[in-house]
Amino acid sequence: MKPLASLIAICAPTLPVAVQGEVAQSDASGFVVHGEADVETSPAETWAMLVQPSLYWSDSHSWSGDVSNMSLSAVTGGCFCETIPGGELRPAGSVEHMRVVMAAPYRQLTMRGSLGPLQAEALTGTLTVQLEDYYGGTRITWDYVVGGYARFDLTEIAPVVDGVIAEQMNALADRLGRVREE
């Protein structure tokens, strides 16, 4: 099976269609996925949960299968990392999902790294999550910009990556108390 077909076969079955965000840009050199959600909580409360991915990230989008193994040190140079427990026949391991390049509490978290199967390619991704006061709550806006060289067509994988990122951000919004549009 080709690398792209394998990636889609692995990721697509776990993606609920309803959480698709938006592929804002896409071409052979990279793509941008974008989304936003409004929540009832203040920027401080939103930040407090944002920096604890084990509270909202999906087990199915972790290497260990258990988000309780995830941590995020929300300081410049900090790691969004995951431990991979060892077993009887193998030692414990770990994975760096992303590295924090900007931490502005209650306003913006920017991390750089290639998530999931994108790590095996010569790709760099930058995820920026912005928080702003919005009618007594918070508007969460996210952009994941990916570029570089891959052994598959980046325009084809962009919607899959968008679905994965949107799933995590929508889980965060739901957990915080999403403001539903009427």
C-alpha positions as a printed Julia matrix, in Angstrom:
182×3 Matrix{Float64}:
   0.0    0.0    0.0
   1.32   3.51  -0.8
   2.26   5.74   2.18
  -0.66   8.14   1.67
  -3.19   5.34   1.32
  -1.81   3.77   4.5
  -2.05   7.05   6.4
  -5.62   7.69   5.28
  -6.62   4.09   6.08
  -5.22   4.46   9.6
  -6.59   7.94  10.37
  -9.86   8.29   8.48
 -11.96   5.71  10.34
 -11.46   7.6   13.61
 -12.48  10.99  12.25
 -16.05  12.09  12.83
 -17.08  14.13   9.81
 -18.84  16.71  11.99
 -15.55  18.0   13.44
 -13.94  18.87  10.12
 -12.5   22.37  10.24
 -11.24  24.07   7.15
  -8.29  23.46   4.88
  -7.52  27.15   4.35
  -4.68  26.62   1.86
  -3.11  23.61   0.21
  -0.58  22.89  -2.52
   2.29  20.52  -3.27
   4.58  22.2   -0.73
   2.24  22.3    2.26
  -1.09  23.26   3.74
  -2.85  25.31   6.41
  -5.76  24.02   8.46
  -7.86  26.48  10.43
 -10.73  26.46  12.86
 -12.36  28.32  15.67
 -14.73  27.71  18.53
 -16.39  29.93  21.12
 -16.5   28.72  24.72
 -18.15  29.92  27.93
 -14.96  30.03  29.99
 -12.57  32.94  30.48
  -9.23  33.03  28.65
  -7.52  32.05  31.93
  -9.76  29.0   32.4
  -9.42  28.1   28.72
  -5.61  28.34  28.93
  -5.57  26.13  32.03
  -7.21  23.3   30.11
  -5.44  23.96  26.78
  -2.07  23.24  28.41
  -3.33  19.89  29.78
  -3.86  17.84  26.61
  -4.49  14.69  28.66
  -7.86  16.24  29.58
  -9.2   16.5   26.03
  -6.88  14.81  23.48
  -8.15  11.58  21.94
  -6.6    8.24  22.98
  -6.82   7.18  19.34
  -4.43   9.99  18.36
  -1.68   9.08  20.79
   1.23   6.7   20.33
   0.58   4.89  23.63
  -3.21   4.67  23.24
  -3.65   6.47  26.57
  -3.69  10.28  26.8
  -2.83  10.14  30.49
   0.72   9.59  29.2
   0.73  13.05  27.57
   2.15  16.21  29.1
   2.79  19.76  28.01
   5.29  22.15  29.55
   3.84  25.5   28.46
   7.07  27.5   28.46
   9.35  28.39  25.57
  11.34  25.25  24.79
   8.82  23.12  26.68
   7.74  19.78  25.33
   4.34  18.44  24.33
   5.48  14.89  24.96
   4.16  11.43  25.63
   5.64   8.52  27.51
   5.17   5.08  26.05
   5.04   2.49  28.82
   7.32  -0.49  28.47
   6.22  -4.06  28.56
   7.58  -7.43  29.4
   9.56  -7.6   26.16
  10.35  -3.94  25.5
  11.62  -0.95  27.44
   9.61   2.23  27.96
   9.83   4.92  25.3
   8.73   8.44  24.58
   7.75  10.76  21.75
   7.97  14.51  21.27
   4.83  15.67  19.52
   5.75  19.35  19.46
   8.07  21.91  21.05
   6.72  25.19  22.5
   8.06  28.25  20.68
   5.71  30.82  22.27
   3.73  30.7   25.47
   1.73  33.85  26.21
  -0.66  32.7   28.96
  -4.33  33.43  28.32
  -3.51  34.67  24.77
  -1.42  32.38  22.57
   0.34  29.03  22.48
   2.55  28.27  19.48
   4.23  24.88  19.07
   6.35  23.45  16.3
   6.38  19.8   15.29
   4.99  17.22  12.93
   2.15  15.3   14.51
   1.59  11.57  14.22
   2.61   9.92  10.98
   3.85  13.28   9.61
   6.92  12.79  11.85
   8.28  10.2    9.44
   8.48  12.8    6.65
  10.67  15.88   6.14
   7.81  18.15   7.24
   7.6   20.92   9.78
   4.32  21.96  11.33
   3.51  25.01  13.44
   0.33  24.98  15.52
  -0.82  28.35  16.82
  -3.76  28.48  19.23
  -5.03  31.97  20.03
  -7.44  32.92  22.79
  -9.4   36.15  22.9
 -12.18  37.57  25.06
 -15.43  37.06  23.27
 -18.79  38.11  24.73
 -17.97  37.0   28.26
 -16.22  33.84  27.13
 -13.32  32.99  24.86
 -12.87  32.55  21.14
 -10.33  29.81  20.4
  -8.71  30.05  16.98
  -6.22  27.5   15.67
  -4.0   27.26  12.62
  -1.69  24.36  11.81
   0.74  25.24   9.03
   2.64  22.28   7.53
   5.34  22.43   4.88
   8.29  20.52   3.52
   8.87  17.32   1.6
   6.72  14.21   1.91
   6.49  10.94   0.01
   2.8   11.54  -0.56
   0.62  14.32  -1.94
   0.16  16.95   0.78
  -3.07  18.21  -0.79
  -4.59  14.76  -0.25
  -3.52  14.44   3.39
  -4.54  18.0    4.37
  -8.23  17.11   5.01
  -7.2   14.14   7.17
  -4.84  16.28   9.26
  -7.54  18.94   9.48
  -9.94  16.36  10.88
  -7.44  15.22  13.53
  -6.62  18.76  14.68
 -10.28  19.8   14.62
 -11.23  16.72  16.65
  -8.81  17.72  19.43
  -9.79  21.4   19.43
 -13.49  20.6   19.32
 -13.06  18.2   22.25
 -11.37  21.04  24.14
 -14.25  23.4   23.28
 -16.89  20.84  24.27
 -15.13  20.19  27.57
 -14.98  23.93  28.31
 -18.63  24.54  27.4
 -18.98  25.37  23.74
 -21.24  28.27  22.91
 -23.64  26.9   20.31
 -24.64  29.13  17.41
 -28.37  29.42  16.98
